[in-house]
Amino acid sequence: MMTEKQLFRKATGWLKDLIRTPSFSRQEDKTAALLYRFLQAEGVGTARLLQNNVWAVNKHFDPAKETLMLNSHHDTVKPASGYTLPPFEPRVKDGKLFGLGSNDAGGPLVSLLATFLFFYHKPGLKYNLLLACTAEEEVSGANGIVALMQEIPPPAVAIIGEPTQMQMAIAEKGLMVLECTAHGKAGHAARDEGENAIYKALQDIAWVQSYAFPRKSTLLGPVKMTATVIRAGSQHNVVPDTCRFTLDVRTTDAYTNEEVLAIIKKHLNATISPKSLRLNPSAIAPDHPLVQAGRQLGLVAYGSPTLSDQSLISIPSLKLGPGDSARSHTPDEYIRLTEIEQGITTYIQLIKKFCTD
């Protein structure tokens, strides 16, 4: 069995190879092949490749036991404008590893991969371990974790590897994107005629801005609604008969997405077309044994405002990983090498407490 130091050296090498290999969402075939080869090279005989998802179970997998899934994603967004360093050229400077996807979520991914290898040959674990390196997370795609969950042995609980500064996000906001259309009646702007759809939209948006949902989540606070796009009009002298606007709605575990949508529909005059209702808020019970194991290690529990693959799975899960969410999707993205080292150590300590103590 490799030591933590050896696993850390392996992990940084894997991450450099991943950075060199473009893996935009829905174009992750090359990094999927890399991850599969990484596992095969380490003697993981259970490695499987499903579309662009790579998964494996520990050597002593027992169908009679419950399974802990270790999940992170290997797709990336496209490079943000403003990069001063080549996004696909891994560079280490002042202890930082730069490159697209290094922080989100390459660091958490290779740390979980290293952790899986640490326990791969170990017999007698209380839980099976299942490693899931998934695609299409950045676009919440149907061929990522959603497709994989239909094929793998059903896990009972999961650790989702995302940059959280190695603190436990035990709740996460969901997301609804609502396309709204206010309807009016066309007329000439110089005469007192028509019904201005922009004014109707503004009344709806004023409600969005001022409304407070009665129930608040202990960890995630209130449901948050934001008008983010508005489109109307064709020329200066025509009263517009339609005005379209987009709402970004961040939901919490105090409501289901369907409940929030029903409240919005009740108060808005515009017609509403939800893009999707499947990105649900998620939470794991604060007294869950996995959370309690983390608390015993001194890890802090909090509620996360950002979205991950937690929204697409129905099992208890916590989000935990090296790196900082504030660096995600930014120019000259990086992760500190010490963060990867700490990530591997903390993951191993957490799984020891959860699976062996």
C-alpha positions as CSV (number, residue, x, y, z in Angstrom):
1,M,0.0,0.0,0.0
2,M,1.3,3.4,-0.9
3,T,2.0,6.0,1.7
4,E,0.2,9.4,1.8
5,K,3.4,11.1,0.5
6,Q,3.6,8.7,-2.4
7,L,-0.1,9.2,-3.2
8,F,0.4,13.0,-3.1
9,R,3.2,12.7,-5.7
10,K,1.0,10.5,-7.8
11,A,-2.0,12.9,-7.5
12,T,0.0,16.0,-8.6
13,G,1.2,14.1,-11.6
14,W,-2.3,13.0,-12.5
15,L,-3.5,16.5,-12.2
16,K,-0.9,17.9,-14.5
17,D,-1.9,15.3,-17.1
18,L,-5.5,16.3,-16.7
19,I,-4.7,20.0,-17.1
20,R,-2.8,19.2,-20.4
21,T,-5.9,17.5,-21.7
22,P,-8.9,19.7,-22.7
23,S,-12.1,18.4,-21.2
24,F,-15.0,20.8,-21.8
25,S,-18.4,19.5,-20.8
26,R,-19.6,16.9,-23.2
27,Q,-16.1,16.6,-24.7
28,E,-14.4,14.7,-21.9
29,D,-13.5,11.5,-23.7
30,K,-9.8,12.1,-23.5
31,T,-9.7,12.8,-19.8
32,A,-12.0,9.8,-19.2
33,A,-9.5,7.6,-21.0
34,L,-6.7,9.1,-18.9
35,L,-8.5,8.4,-15.6
36,Y,-9.3,4.8,-16.7
37,R,-5.6,4.3,-17.5
38,F,-4.6,5.8,-14.1
39,L,-6.7,3.2,-12.4
40,Q,-5.5,0.3,-14.5
41,A,-1.9,1.3,-14.0
42,E,-2.5,1.1,-10.2
43,G,-3.9,-2.5,-10.5
44,V,-7.6,-1.5,-10.0
45,G,-9.2,-4.5,-11.7
46,T,-12.7,-3.2,-11.1
47,A,-12.3,0.0,-13.2
48,R,-15.2,0.6,-15.7
49,L,-15.8,3.2,-18.4
50,L,-19.4,4.3,-19.1
51,Q,-19.6,7.0,-21.8
52,N,-17.3,9.6,-20.3
53,N,-17.7,8.4,-16.7
54,V,-15.1,6.3,-15.0
55,W,-15.9,4.2,-11.9
56,A,-14.5,1.4,-9.7
57,V,-15.3,-0.4,-6.5
58,N,-12.8,-1.5,-3.8
59,K,-11.2,-5.0,-4.2
60,H,-13.2,-6.5,-1.3
61,F,-16.6,-5.1,-2.4
62,D,-19.4,-6.9,-0.5
63,P,-22.9,-6.6,-1.9
64,A,-24.3,-7.2,1.6
65,K,-22.7,-3.9,2.8
66,E,-23.8,-0.3,2.2
67,T,-21.6,1.7,-0.2
68,L,-19.9,5.1,0.2
69,M,-19.5,6.9,-3.1
70,L,-16.5,9.1,-3.7
71,N,-17.4,11.4,-6.5
72,S,-15.9,14.3,-8.4
73,H,-16.0,15.6,-12.0
74,H,-13.4,15.9,-14.7
75,D,-15.2,18.3,-17.1
76,T,-14.3,22.0,-17.1
77,V,-15.8,25.2,-18.3
78,K,-14.1,27.0,-21.2
79,P,-11.2,29.4,-20.1
80,A,-12.4,32.8,-18.9
81,S,-11.1,35.8,-20.6
82,G,-8.1,37.4,-18.9
83,Y,-5.9,34.4,-18.7
84,T,-2.2,35.4,-18.6
85,L,-0.9,31.8,-18.4
86,P,-1.7,29.1,-20.9
87,P,-4.8,27.3,-19.5
88,F,-3.7,23.9,-20.7
89,E,-0.1,24.1,-19.6
90,P,0.4,23.1,-15.9
91,R,2.8,25.4,-14.1
92,V,3.9,25.3,-10.5
93,K,4.9,28.7,-9.1
94,D,5.2,29.6,-5.4
95,G,3.6,26.4,-4.4
96,K,0.6,26.9,-6.7
97,L,-0.3,24.6,-9.6
98,F,-1.9,26.7,-12.3
99,G,-4.1,25.4,-15.1
100,L,-7.7,25.2,-16.2
101,G,-9.6,22.8,-13.9
102,S,-6.9,22.6,-11.3
103,N,-9.2,23.9,-8.6
104,D,-12.6,23.0,-10.0
105,A,-12.5,20.1,-9.7
106,G,-9.1,18.6,-10.6
107,G,-7.7,18.9,-7.1
108,P,-10.6,17.3,-5.4
109,L,-10.8,14.6,-8.1
110,V,-7.2,13.4,-7.8
111,S,-7.3,13.6,-4.0
112,L,-10.3,11.3,-4.0
113,L,-8.6,9.0,-6.5
114,A,-5.6,8.8,-4.3
115,T,-7.8,8.2,-1.2
116,F,-9.6,5.4,-3.1
117,L,-6.3,3.7,-3.9
118,F,-5.3,4.0,-0.2
119,F,-8.2,1.8,0.8
120,Y,-8.6,-0.3,-2.4
121,H,-6.9,-3.4,-1.1
122,K,-8.0,-3.0,2.6
123,P,-10.3,-5.8,3.8
124,G,-12.9,-5.5,6.6
125,L,-14.3,-2.0,5.9
126,K,-17.7,-1.3,7.3
127,Y,-18.7,0.3,4.0
128,N,-17.9,-0.5,0.4
129,L,-16.1,2.3,-1.5
130,L,-17.1,3.3,-5.0
131,L,-15.1,5.9,-6.9
132,A,-17.1,7.8,-9.5
133,C,-15.2,10.3,-11.9
134,T,-18.1,11.9,-13.7
135,A,-18.7,14.0,-16.8
136,E,-21.0,17.0,-17.6
137,E,-21.1,18.4,-14.1
138,E,-20.6,22.0,-15.3
139,V,-23.8,21.7,-17.5
140,S,-25.8,19.3,-15.2
141,G,-25.9,17.0,-18.2
142,A,-27.9,13.8,-18.6
143,N,-24.8,11.7,-19.5
144,G,-22.9,12.5,-16.3
145,I,-23.8,11.4,-12.8
146,V,-27.5,10.9,-13.7
147,A,-26.5,8.2,-16.3
148,L,-23.9,6.6,-14.0
149,M,-26.3,6.2,-11.1
150,Q,-28.4,3.9,-13.2
151,E,-25.5,1.5,-13.8
152,I,-23.5,1.4,-10.5
153,P,-24.2,-0.5,-7.3
154,P,-26.6,1.8,-5.4
155,P,-24.6,3.9,-2.9
156,A,-26.1,4.8,0.5
157,V,-24.1,8.0,1.0
158,A,-21.6,10.1,-0.9
159,I,-18.8,12.6,-0.6
160,I,-18.9,15.0,-3.5
161,G,-15.4,16.4,-4.3
162,E,-15.6,20.2,-4.8
163,P,-13.3,23.0,-3.6
164,T,-14.7,23.8,-0.1
165,Q,-11.4,24.5,1.7
166,M,-11.8,21.0,3.2
167,Q,-14.9,22.1,5.2
168,M,-18.2,20.2,5.0
169,A,-21.0,21.6,2.9
170,I,-23.9,19.6,4.4
171,A,-26.5,21.5,2.5
172,E,-26.6,23.1,-0.9
173,K,-29.0,25.4,-2.7
174,G,-30.9,24.2,-5.7
175,L,-31.6,26.1,-8.9
176,M,-34.5,27.0,-11.1
177,V,-34.2,29.1,-14.2
178,L,-37.5,30.6,-15.2
179,E,-38.3,32.2,-18.6
180,C,-41.1,34.7,-18.1
181,T,-43.2,36.6,-20.6
182,A,-45.3,39.6,-19.8
183,H,-48.0,40.2,-22.3
184,G,-49.4,43.6,-23.4
185,K,-50.9,45.2,-26.5
186,A,-49.0,47.0,-29.3
187,G,-49.6,50.6,-30.0
188,H,-48.1,53.9,-31.2
189,A,-45.9,55.5,-28.6
190,A,-47.1,59.0,-29.5
191,R,-50.7,58.2,-28.6
192,D,-52.4,56.9,-25.5
193,E,-52.9,53.4,-26.8
194,G,-51.7,49.9,-26.3
195,E,-50.6,48.1,-23.1
196,N,-46.9,48.4,-22.4
197,A,-45.5,44.9,-21.7
198,I,-42.4,46.4,-20.2
199,Y,-44.4,48.1,-17.5
200,K,-46.2,44.9,-16.7
201,A,-42.8,43.1,-16.5
202,L,-41.5,45.7,-14.2
203,Q,-44.4,45.2,-11.8
204,D,-43.6,41.5,-11.7
205,I,-39.9,42.2,-11.2
206,A,-40.7,44.6,-8.4
207,W,-42.5,41.7,-6.6
208,V,-39.5,39.4,-7.2
209,Q,-37.2,42.0,-5.7
210,S,-39.3,42.6,-2.6
211,Y,-40.9,39.2,-1.8
212,A,-39.5,37.2,1.1
213,F,-40.5,33.5,1.4
214,P,-41.8,32.8,4.8
215,R,-39.8,29.7,5.5
216,K,-36.0,30.0,5.9
217,S,-33.5,27.2,5.9
218,T,-31.3,26.9,9.0
219,L,-28.2,26.3,6.9
220,L,-29.0,28.0,3.6
221,G,-31.1,31.0,4.7
222,P,-33.9,32.3,2.4
223,V,-34.8,31.3,-1.1
224,K,-33.2,33.9,-3.4
225,M,-34.7,35.2,-6.6
226,T,-32.9,37.4,-9.1
227,A,-34.0,38.9,-12.4
228,T,-30.9,38.5,-14.7
229,V,-32.1,39.1,-18.3
230,I,-34.7,41.3,-19.9
231,R,-35.7,41.6,-23.6
232,A,-38.4,43.8,-25.2
233,G,-39.2,46.2,-27.9
234,S,-38.4,46.6,-31.6
235,Q,-38.3,50.4,-32.2
236,H,-38.6,53.6,-30.3
237,N,-42.2,54.5,-31.3
238,V,-43.9,51.2,-30.8
239,V,-45.4,50.1,-27.5
240,P,-44.1,46.5,-27.0
241,D,-46.7,43.8,-26.7
242,T,-44.3,41.3,-25.1
243,C,-41.5,41.6,-22.6
244,R,-39.4,38.5,-21.7
245,F,-37.3,38.3,-18.6
246,T,-35.3,35.5,-16.9
247,L,-35.3,34.7,-13.2
248,D,-32.5,32.9,-11.4
249,V,-34.1,31.2,-8.4
250,R,-31.9,29.6,-5.7
251,T,-34.0,27.2,-3.6
252,T,-33.3,25.7,-0.2
253,D,-34.3,22.6,1.7
254,A,-37.2,24.6,3.3
255,Y,-39.2,24.1,0.0
256,T,-39.3,21.8,-2.9
257,N,-38.7,23.4,-6.3
258,E,-42.3,22.7,-7.2
259,E,-43.5,24.6,-4.1
260,V,-41.4,27.6,-4.9
261,L,-42.6,27.6,-8.5
262,A,-46.3,27.4,-7.4
263,I,-45.8,30.5,-5.2
264,I,-44.1,32.5,-8.0
265,K,-46.9,31.6,-10.4
266,K,-49.5,32.7,-7.9
267,H,-48.0,36.2,-7.7
268,L,-46.7,36.9,-11.2
269,N,-49.0,38.0,-14.2
270,A,-46.4,36.8,-16.7
271,T,-46.5,33.3,-18.2
272,I,-43.7,31.2,-16.8
273,S,-41.7,28.4,-18.5
274,P,-39.3,26.6,-16.2
275,K,-36.1,25.4,-18.0
276,S,-35.8,22.6,-15.4
277,L,-37.0,21.6,-12.0
278,R,-34.5,18.8,-11.5
279,L,-31.7,20.8,-9.8
280,N,-33.0,20.3,-6.3
281,P,-31.7,21.6,-3.0
282,S,-29.9,18.9,-1.0
283,A,-28.9,18.3,2.6
284,I,-27.5,15.5,4.8
285,A,-28.7,15.3,8.4
286,P,-26.3,17.0,10.8
287,D,-26.3,13.8,12.9
288,H,-25.5,11.5,10.0
289,P,-22.5,9.3,11.0
290,L,-20.4,10.7,8.1
291,V,-21.0,14.3,9.3
292,Q,-20.3,13.3,12.9
293,A,-17.0,11.6,11.8
294,G,-16.0,14.9,10.1
295,R,-16.9,16.9,13.2
296,Q,-14.7,14.7,15.3
297,L,-11.8,15.7,13.0
298,G,-12.6,19.4,13.6
299,L,-14.3,20.0,10.2
300,V,-16.8,22.8,10.1
301,A,-20.3,22.2,8.6
302,Y,-21.9,24.9,6.5
303,G,-24.5,25.5,3.8
304,S,-23.3,26.1,0.3
305,P,-24.8,28.6,-2.2
306,T,-23.2,27.0,-5.2
307,L,-24.5,24.0,-7.2
308,S,-22.9,20.6,-7.8
309,D,-23.8,17.1,-8.7
310,Q,-25.5,16.8,-5.3
311,S,-28.5,18.3,-6.9
312,L,-28.9,15.3,-9.3
313,I,-28.7,12.5,-6.7
314,S,-31.2,11.5,-4.1
315,I,-28.9,10.0,-1.5
316,P,-27.4,11.8,1.5
317,S,-24.2,13.5,0.5
318,L,-21.8,16.1,1.7
319,K,-19.6,18.4,-0.4
320,L,-15.9,18.4,0.7
321,G,-12.6,19.0,-1.1
322,P,-9.4,20.9,-1.4
323,G,-9.3,24.3,-3.1
324,D,-11.4,27.4,-2.9
325,S,-14.7,27.9,-4.7
326,A,-13.9,31.6,-5.2
327,R,-11.1,30.5,-7.7
328,S,-13.4,28.4,-9.8
329,H,-14.1,29.7,-13.4
330,T,-11.6,32.5,-13.0
331,P,-8.5,33.5,-15.1
332,D,-5.3,31.8,-14.0
333,E,-7.1,29.2,-11.9
334,Y,-4.9,27.4,-9.5
335,I,-4.7,25.1,-6.5
336,R,-2.0,25.0,-3.8
337,L,0.0,21.8,-3.7
338,T,-0.4,21.9,0.1
339,E,-4.2,21.9,-0.4
340,I,-4.0,18.6,-2.3
341,E,-1.7,17.1,0.3
342,Q,-4.1,18.2,3.1
343,G,-7.1,17.0,1.0
344,I,-5.7,13.4,0.7
345,T,-4.8,13.3,4.4
346,T,-8.2,14.6,5.5
347,Y,-10.2,12.3,3.2
348,I,-8.2,9.3,4.5
349,Q,-8.8,10.3,8.1
350,L,-12.5,10.8,7.5
351,I,-13.0,7.5,5.8
352,K,-11.0,5.7,8.5
353,K,-13.3,7.1,11.1
354,F,-16.5,6.4,9.1
355,C,-15.5,3.0,7.7
356,T,-13.2,1.4,10.3
357,D,-13.7,3.0,13.8
